[in-house]
């Protein structure tokens, strides 16, 4: 068996909680999830799987760690949810410690393995059932639980207060006017065509992205707005911690915010997991067949702006670039062709990755992995060896990452594997390349 990081790391959110759990409490929670929340879908998947292992080579953790069989998707399921079912909920602390670290650290719920399963079993769903059990028992990596707590208290991921949010928008509107004279960030404009939706890292640590979108919207002459009240953040890390109740609260407030503003559609900024939470997982938990207002991802939005001529390119980016295919908008939405079309419009030297499209590897930051915190960074990096090699093979200097988790995760990969590259959002390159009105 290969070196396993989980035996060396103490995470209070996992280890301290497990010590306080009683056997009966564990059994009751496991049975609740198995019989009251999962039902037929779980049963069909578990009874269909023939343990063939054909999913193994699809998992980059397995490939990156010397094909250690313990990292194969089938093993992750066998060592977690199968045992819970087999033992009828009678599992103990050491088992839960191992199950939590498999579910939260060793699987990004990227669904690449499901594409290679001969029966199409959604292995990510099975892992999310394990996370749900862990969450109801209070077993969640400390850093990830902190983001869930932030959602619960402030309705955003990073404890941003309302006055801080508005101040940041005003600041970035002023910054945008240095580049586009009449740039604005309209607040609470009822009846606007678009509500622009972001995630909390933007006002907290990447505020320039708000200035970028102000320039883009102004040049494109879009009728848009942003909310001044809670509901602006759609990052929803509770979806990945297994706290579906808070996930539902976040999504309901987000959609209520858009409904109150009477907008025609939402444009989601460059984030994959937020799009997944808003369009798929969140509405399902709320019992909706679909979201109440159409939402498109930033990649689709940029595609429409460039295709229609609302934004014109003046000077293409010259340095060689490659891209990351974010799992939740490529495997989950099929935007791989539009993403490449946009990149080719903006950049003169695009070098694609292999494998690509829906077959691309996950960055191992999404699915809540990067939010598990610094103590798990090395574990993530060891599972990213093939990803680092993939980027290095392109010879590019810039990796375009239209997703916040991908952006942060790939920055880690670049540093850990000394790739000598840097990362960029599409908007950062678009504002450099596009035509602007004369000041």
For each residue, the residues with C-beta under 8 A, 3 or more apart:
1: 4 68 70
2: 65 66 68 70 71
3: 382
4: 1 7 70
5: 8 9 105 376 378 379 382
6: 9 98 101 105 106 379
7: 4
8: 5
9: 5 6 375 376 379
10: 15 375
11: 14 15 141 142 372 373 375 376
12: 15 16 17 142
13: 16 17 139 140 141 142 143 144 145
14: 11 17 18 97 100 101 139 140 141 142
15: 10 11 12 18 19 97
16: 12 13 19 20
17: 12 13 14 20 21 137 138 139
18: 14 15 21 93 96 97 139
19: 15 16 93
20: 16 17
21: 17 18 25 26 93 96 137 138
22: 25 26
23: 26 27 90 92
24: 27 28
25: 21 22 28 29 137
26: 21 22 23 29 30 89 90 91 92 96 137
27: 23 24 30 31 88 89 90 91
28: 24 25 31 32 89
29: 25 26 32 33 89 133 136 137
30: 26 27 33 34 84 89 91 133
31: 27 28 34 35 88 89
32: 28 29 35 36 37 136
33: 29 30 36 37 38 129 132 133 136
34: 30 31 37 38 42 84 85 89
35: 31 32 38 39
36: 32 33 39
37: 32 33 34 132
38: 33 34 35 41 42 43 129
39: 35 36 42 43
40: 43 44
41: 38 44 45 125
42: 34 38 39 45 46 81 126 129
43: 38 39 40 46 47
44: 40 41 47 48
45: 41 42 48 49 121 122 125 126
46: 42 43 49 81 82 85 126
47: 43 44
48: 44 45 119 121
49: 45 46 74 77 117 119 121
50: 119
51: 74 78
52: 74 118
53: 56 69 72 74
54: 57 116 117 118
55: 58 59 72 73 74 113 114 116 117 123
56: 53 59 62 67 69 72 73 74
57: 54 62 63 116
58: 55 73 112 113 115 116
59: 55 56 62 63 71 72 73 112 113
60: 63 64 112 361 362 364 383 384 386 387
61: 64 65 71 106 107 364 383
62: 56 57 59 65 67 68 69 71 72 73
63: 57 59 60 67 385 386
64: 60 61 382 383 384 385 386 387
65: 2 61 62 68 71 382 383 385
66: 2
67: 56 62 63
68: 1 2 62 65 71
69: 53 56 62 72 75
70: 1 2 4 75 79
71: 2 59 61 62 65 68 75 76 106 383
72: 53 55 56 59 62 69 75 76
73: 55 56 58 59 62 76 77 107 113 123
74: 49 51 52 53 55 56 77 78 123
75: 69 70 71 72 78 79
76: 71 72 73 79 80 102 103 106 107 123 127
77: 49 73 74 80 81 82 123 126 127
78: 51 74 75 82 83
79: 70 75 76 82 83 98 99 102
80: 76 77 83 84 99 102 103 126 127 130
81: 42 46 77 84 85 126 127 129 130
82: 46 77 78 79 85 86
83: 78 79 80 86 87 91 95 99
84: 30 34 80 81 87 89 91 99 130 133
85: 34 46 81 82 88
86: 82 83
87: 83 84 90 91
88: 27 31 85
89: 26 27 28 29 30 31 34 84
90: 23 26 27 87
91: 26 27 30 83 84 87 95 96 99
92: 23 26 95 96
93: 18 19 21 96 97
94: 97 98
95: 83 91 92 98 99
96: 18 21 26 91 92 93 99 100 134 137 139
97: 14 15 18 93 94 100 101
98: 6 79 94 95 101 102
99: 79 80 83 84 91 95 96 102 103 130 133 134
100: 14 96 97 103 104 130 134 139 140 141
101: 6 14 97 98 104 105 106
102: 76 79 80 98 99 105 106 107 127 130
103: 76 80 99 100 106 107 127 128 130 131 134
104: 100 101 107 131 134 140 141 144 368 369 372
105: 5 6 101 102 141 369 372 376 379 380
106: 6 61 71 76 101 102 103 379 383
107: 61 73 76 102 103 104 124 127 367
108: 327 362 363 364 365 366 367 368 369
109: 124 127 128 240 366 367 368
110: 124 327 331 362 366 367
111: 114 115 122 123 124 327 331 332
112: 58 59 60 115 116 327 331 359 361 362
113: 55 58 59 73 116 117 123 124
114: 55 111 117 120 121 122 123 124
115: 58 111 112 331 358 359
116: 54 55 57 58 112 113
117: 49 54 55 113 114 120 121 123
118: 52 54
119: 48 49 50
120: 114 117
121: 45 48 49 114 117 126
122: 45 111 114 125 126
123: 55 73 74 76 77 111 113 114 117 126 127
124: 107 109 110 111 113 114 127 128 367
125: 41 45 122 128 129
126: 42 45 46 77 80 81 121 122 123 129 130
127: 76 77 80 81 102 103 107 109 123 124 130 131
128: 103 109 124 125 131 132 242
129: 33 38 42 81 125 126 132 133
130: 80 81 84 99 100 102 103 126 127 133 134
131: 103 104 127 128 134 135 240 241 242
132: 33 37 128 129 135 136 242 244
133: 29 30 33 84 99 129 130 136 137 242
134: 96 99 100 103 104 130 131 137 139 140 242
135: 131 132 138 139 140 241 242 243
136: 29 32 33 132 133 242
137: 17 21 25 26 29 96 133 134
138: 17 21 135
139: 13 14 17 18 96 100 134 135
140: 13 14 100 104 134 135 144 145 148 241 242 243
141: 11 13 14 100 104 105 144 145 371 372 373 376
142: 11 12 13 14 145 146 373
143: 13 146 147 371 372 373 374 375
144: 13 104 140 141 147 148 237 240 241 368 371 372 373
145: 13 140 141 142 148 149 241
146: 142 143 149 150
147: 143 144 150 151 157 158 235 237 238 241 371
148: 140 144 145 151 152 237 238 241 243 246
149: 145 146 152 153
150: 146 147 153 154 156 157 158 159 200
151: 147 148 154 155 156 157 235 236 237 238 246 249 250
152: 148 149 238 246 249
153: 149 150 159
154: 150 151 159 160 161 230
155: 151 230 231 233 249 250 253
156: 150 151 159 160 165 200 230 232 233 235
157: 147 150 151 199 200 201 233 235 236 237
158: 147 150 200 201 203 204
159: 150 153 154 156
160: 154 156 164 165 200 203 204 233
161: 154 164 165
162: 165 166 228 229 230
163: 166 167
164: 160 161 167 168 203
165: 156 160 161 162 168 169 203 228 232
166: 162 163 169 170 187 228
167: 163 164 170 171
168: 164 165 171 172 203 207 210
169: 165 166 172 173 185 187 203 210 226 228
170: 166 167 173 174 185
171: 167 168 174 175 207
172: 168 169 175 176 185 207 208 210 211 214
173: 169 170 176 177 183 184 185 211 214
174: 170 171 177 178
175: 171 172 178 179 208 211
176: 172 173 179 180 183 185 211 212 214 215 218
177: 173 174 180 181 182 183
178: 174 175
179: 175 176 183 211 215 431 436
180: 176 177 183 214 215 218 219 436 437
181: 177 437 439
182: 177 218
183: 173 176 177 179 180 211 214 215 218
184: 173 214 218
185: 169 170 172 173 176 210 214 226
186: 189 192 224 225 226
187: 166 169 225 226 227 228
188: 225 227 228 229 261
189: 186 192 223 224 225 261
190: 261 262
191: 261 262 263
192: 186 189 195 223 224 225 261 263 264
193: 222 223 224 263 264 265
194: 217 222 223 224 225 263 264 265 266 267
195: 192 224 225 226 227 257 258 261 263 265 266 267
196: 213 217 224 225 226 266 267 269
197: 232 234 254 266 267 268 269 274 278 295
198: 202 203 209 210 226 232 233 234 269 271
199: 157 202 233 234 235 269 271 274 404
200: 150 156 157 158 160 203 204 233 235
201: 157 158 204 205 206 235 404 408
202: 198 199 205 206 207 209 210 269 404
203: 158 160 164 165 168 169 198 200 207 210
204: 158 160 200 201 207
205: 201 202
206: 201 202 209 404
207: 168 171 172 202 203 204 210 211
208: 172 175 211 212 428
209: 198 202 206 212 213 269 270 425 427 428
210: 168 169 172 185 198 202 203 207 213 214
211: 172 173 175 176 179 183 207 208 214 215
212: 176 208 209 215 216 425 427 428 430 431
213: 196 209 210 216 217 269 427
214: 172 173 176 180 183 184 185 210 211 217 218
215: 176 179 180 183 211 212 218 219 431 436
216: 212 213 219 220 305 311 427 430 431 434
217: 194 196 213 214 220 222 224
218: 176 180 182 183 184 214 215 221 222
219: 180 215 216 310 311 434 435 436 437
220: 216 217 305 310 311
221: 218 310
222: 193 194 217 218 310
223: 189 192 193 194
224: 186 189 192 193 194 195 196 217 267
225: 186 187 188 189 192 194 195 196 261 263
226: 169 185 186 187 195 196 198 232
227: 187 188 195 231 232 257 261
228: 162 165 166 169 187 188
229: 162 188 232 257
230: 154 155 156 162 233 253 257
231: 155 227 253 254 256 257 258
232: 156 165 197 198 226 227 229 257
233: 155 156 157 160 198 199 200 230 250 254
234: 197 198 199 250 251 254 268 271 274 277 278
235: 147 151 156 157 199 200 201 271 273 274 277 404
236: 151 157 239 247 250 251 273 274 277 278 282
237: 144 147 148 151 157 240 241 273 368 371
238: 147 148 151 152 241 243 244 245 246 247 250
239: 236 244 247 273 276 277 281 282 368
240: 109 131 144 237 273 367 368 371
241: 131 135 140 144 145 147 148 237 238 368
242: 128 131 132 133 134 135 136 140
243: 135 140 148 238 246 247
244: 132 238 239 247 248 285
245: 238 248 249
246: 148 151 152 238 243 249 250
247: 236 238 239 243 244 250 251 277 281 282 285
248: 244 245 251 252 282 285 286
249: 151 152 155 245 246 252 253
250: 151 155 233 234 236 238 246 247 253 254 277 282
251: 234 236 247 248 254 255 277 278 282 283 285 286
252: 248 249 255 256 286
253: 155 230 231 249 250 256 257
254: 197 231 233 234 250 251 257 258 278
255: 251 252 258 259 278 291 292 293
256: 231 252 253 259 260
257: 195 227 229 230 231 232 253 254 260 261
258: 195 231 254 255 261 263 266 292 293
259: 255 256 262 292 293
260: 256 257
261: 188 189 190 191 192 195 225 227 257 258
262: 190 191 259
263: 191 192 193 194 195 225 258 266 293
264: 192 193 194 293 294
265: 193 194 195 293 294 295 296
266: 194 195 196 197 258 263 278 293 294 295 296
267: 194 195 196 197 224 295 296 297 298 301
268: 197 234 271 274 275 278 295 296 297 298
269: 196 197 198 199 202 209 213 274 298
270: 209 297 298 299 401 402 403 404 407 425 426 427
271: 198 199 234 235 268 274 275 403 404 405
272: 275 276 326 327 328 329 332 366 402 403 405 406
273: 235 236 237 239 240 276 277 328 366 367 368 403 405
274: 197 199 234 235 236 268 269 271 277 278 404
275: 268 271 272 278 279 295 297 328 329 332 333
276: 239 272 273 279 280 281 328 332
277: 234 235 236 239 247 250 251 273 274 280 281 282
278: 197 234 236 251 254 255 266 268 274 275 282 283 291 295
279: 275 276 282 283 291 295
280: 276 277 283 284 332
281: 239 247 276 277 284 285
282: 236 239 247 248 250 251 277 278 279 285 286
283: 251 278 279 280 286 288 289 290 291
284: 280 281 287 288
285: 244 247 248 251 281 282
286: 248 251 252 282 283
287: 284
288: 283 284 291 292
289: 283
290: 283
291: 255 278 279 283 288 294 295
292: 255 258 259 288
293: 255 258 259 263 264 265 266
294: 264 265 266 291
295: 197 265 266 267 268 275 278 279 291
296: 265 266 267 268 300 301 304
297: 267 268 270 275 300 301 329 333 335 402
298: 267 268 269 270 301 302 402 426 427
299: 270 302 303 329 335 338 339 342 402 426
300: 296 297 303 304 335 338
301: 267 296 297 298 304 305
302: 298 299 305 306 311 342 426 427 430
303: 299 300 306 307 338 341 342
304: 296 300 301 307 308 310
305: 216 220 301 302 308 310 311
306: 302 303 309 310 311 313 341 342 345
307: 303 304 341
308: 304 305
309: 306 312
310: 219 220 221 222 304 305 306
311: 216 219 220 302 305 306 430 434 435
312: 309 434 435
313: 306 316 345 346 433 434 435
314: 433 434 435 436
315: 432 433
316: 313 346 347 348 433
317: 321 346 347 348 398 429 432 433
318: 348 349
319: 349 397 398
320: 349 350 351 394 395 396 397 398
321: 317 343 347 349 350 351 396 397 398 399 400 424 429
322: 350 351 352 353 391 394 396 398 399 400
323: 339 340 343 350 352 353 399 400 401 402
324: 353 360 363 399 400 401 402 403 406 410
325: 330 336 339 353 356 357 358 360
326: 272 329 330 363 366 401 402 403 405 406
327: 108 110 111 112 272 330 331 332 362 366 367
328: 272 273 275 276 331 332 333 366 403
329: 272 275 297 299 326 332 333 335 339 402 403
330: 325 326 327 333 334 335 336 339 357 358 360
331: 110 111 112 115 327 328 358
332: 111 272 275 276 280 327 328 329
333: 275 297 328 329 330
334: 330 358
335: 297 299 300 329 330 338 339
336: 325 330 339 340 356 357 358
337: 340 341
338: 299 300 303 335 341 342
339: 299 323 325 329 330 335 336 342 343 402
340: 323 336 337 343 344 350 352
341: 303 306 307 337 338 344 345
342: 299 302 303 306 338 339 345 346 426
343: 321 323 339 340 346 347 350 400 426
344: 340 341 347 350
345: 306 313 341 342
346: 313 316 317 342 343 426 429 430 433
347: 316 317 321 343 344 350 400 429 433
348: 316 317 318
349: 318 319 320 321
350: 320 321 322 323 340 343 344 347
351: 320 321 322 394 395 396
352: 322 323 340 356 394
353: 322 323 324 325 356 360 390 391 393 394
354: 390 393
355: 359 360 361 390
356: 325 336 352 353 359 360
357: 325 330 336 360
358: 115 325 330 331 334 336
359: 112 115 355 356
360: 324 325 330 353 355 356 357
361: 60 112 355 386 387 390
362: 60 108 110 112 327 366 367 387
363: 108 324 326 366 384 387 401 405 406 409 410 413
364: 60 61 108 369 380 383 384 387 409
365: 108 369 370 380 405 406 408 409 410 412
366: 108 109 110 272 273 326 327 328 362 363 369 370 403 405 406 409
367: 107 108 109 110 124 240 273 327 362
368: 104 108 109 144 237 239 240 241 273 371 372
369: 104 105 108 364 365 366 372 376 380 409
370: 365 366 380 405 408 409 412
371: 141 143 144 147 237 240 368
372: 11 104 105 141 143 144 368 369 375 376
373: 11 141 142 143 144 376 377
374: 143 377
375: 9 10 11 143 372
376: 5 9 11 105 141 369 372 373 379 380
377: 373 374 380 381 412
378: 5 381 382
379: 5 6 9 105 106 376 382 383
380: 105 364 365 369 370 376 377 383 384 409 412
381: 377 378 384 412 413 416 417
382: 3 5 64 65 378 379 385
383: 60 61 64 65 71 106 364 379 380
384: 60 64 363 364 380 381 387 388 409 413 416 417
385: 63 64 65 382 388 389 417
386: 60 63 64 361 389 390
387: 60 64 361 362 363 364 384 390 391 413
388: 384 385 391 392 413 416 417 419
389: 385 386 392 393
390: 353 354 355 361 386 387 393 394
391: 322 353 387 388 394 396 399 410 413 414 419 421
392: 388 389 395 417 419
393: 353 354 389 390
394: 320 322 351 352 353 390 391
395: 320 351 392
396: 320 321 322 351 391 399 421
397: 319 320 321 421 422
398: 317 319 320 321 322 421 422 423 424 429
399: 321 322 323 324 391 396 410 414 421 422 423 424
400: 321 322 323 324 343 347 423 424 425 426 429
401: 270 323 324 326 363 406 407 410 423 424 425
402: 270 272 297 298 299 323 324 326 329 339 406 425 426
403: 270 271 272 273 324 326 328 329 366 406 407
404: 199 201 202 206 235 270 271 274 407 408
405: 271 272 273 326 363 365 366 370 408 409
406: 272 324 326 363 365 366 401 402 403 409 410
407: 270 401 403 404 410 411 423 425
408: 201 365 370 404 405 411 412
409: 363 364 365 366 369 370 380 384 405 406 412 413
410: 324 363 365 391 399 401 406 407 413 414 423
411: 407 408 414 415 423
412: 365 370 377 380 381 408 409 415 416
413: 363 381 384 387 388 391 409 410 416 417 419
414: 391 399 410 411 417 418 419 420 421 422 423
415: 411 412 418
416: 381 384 388 412 413
417: 381 384 385 388 392 413 414
418: 414 415
419: 388 391 392 413 414
420: 414
421: 391 396 397 398 399 414
422: 397 398 399 414
423: 398 399 400 401 407 410 411 414
424: 321 398 399 400 401 428 429
425: 209 212 270 400 401 402 407 428 429
426: 270 298 299 302 342 343 346 400 402 429 430
427: 209 212 213 216 270 298 302 430 431
428: 208 209 212 424 425 431 432
429: 317 321 346 347 398 400 424 425 426 432 433
430: 212 216 302 311 346 426 427 433 434
431: 179 212 215 216 427 428 434
432: 315 317 428 429
433: 313 314 315 316 317 346 347 429 430
434: 216 219 311 312 313 314 430 431
435: 219 311 312 313 314
436: 179 180 215 219 314
437: 180 181 219
438:
439: 181
